[in-house]
Amino acid sequence: MPSLPRGLMVAATDSRHYADIADQVYRFTPVRAAPEDLARFPGSNERIRLANYAQMIRFCHRLIEISTGTASSIDGTPR
């Protein structure tokens, strides 16, 4: 698989709506976007590959586990 660009979201995302209720707002996306994907952002036909969607869900699930202290180690044993 070729190396795909990654990075922070520097545009005005929906996260701007949380500025009044959150002390810290992080603008990033765990989606690996290929150059042809980037041409669709922003737009009326935004979409990502199914494999990227599944990877994004796994990332968010792991992030929640880590931030709540419920994460297991890499080998699956509880911490």
C-alpha positions in Angstrom: 0.0 0.0 0.0 1.4 3.4 -0.9 2.1 6.0 1.8 -0.9 8.2 2.2 -0.9 11.8 3.6 -1.9 12.3 7.2 -2.3 15.4 9.2 -4.3 17.7 11.4 -7.5 19.4 10.3 -6.8 23.0 9.9 -10.1 24.0 8.3 -13.2 25.1 10.1 -14.7 21.7 11.0 -17.8 21.0 13.0 -15.6 21.1 16.0 -15.9 24.8 16.1 -19.4 24.4 17.6 -17.8 22.9 20.7 -15.6 25.9 21.5 -18.1 27.3 24.0 -18.5 24.0 25.9 -15.1 22.4 25.8 -11.8 23.6 27.2 -9.8 21.8 24.5 -10.9 20.9 21.0 -8.6 18.7 18.9 -9.1 19.0 15.1 -7.8 15.8 13.5 -9.2 12.9 11.6 -7.9 9.3 11.7 -8.7 8.8 8.1 -6.0 8.0 5.6 -7.0 10.0 2.5 -5.5 9.4 -0.9 -5.1 12.3 -3.3 -8.3 11.4 -5.1 -10.1 11.4 -1.8 -8.9 14.9 -0.9 -10.5 16.3 -4.1 -13.9 15.5 -2.5 -13.3 17.5 0.7 -15.3 19.7 1.3 -18.1 19.0 -1.1 -21.5 17.5 -1.6 -20.0 14.0 -2.4 -17.7 13.5 0.6 -16.9 9.9 1.2 -14.1 7.6 2.3 -13.3 4.0 1.5 -15.0 1.3 3.6 -11.7 0.0 4.9 -10.8 3.6 6.1 -14.2 3.9 7.8 -13.5 0.6 9.8 -10.0 1.9 10.7 -11.4 5.2 11.9 -13.9 3.3 14.2 -11.1 1.2 15.6 -9.0 4.3 16.2 -11.9 6.2 18.0 -12.7 3.1 20.1 -9.1 2.8 21.2 -8.9 6.5 21.9 -11.9 6.3 24.2 -10.5 3.2 25.9 -7.2 4.9 26.6 -8.8 8.2 27.8 -11.1 6.4 30.2 -8.5 4.1 31.6 -10.3 0.9 30.3 -7.7 0.1 27.6 -6.0 -3.3 27.6 -2.4 -3.8 26.6 -1.5 -4.6 23.1 -1.7 -8.4 23.8 -5.2 -8.1 25.1 -4.5 -8.5 28.8 -6.1 -5.9 31.1 -3.9 -3.2 32.6 
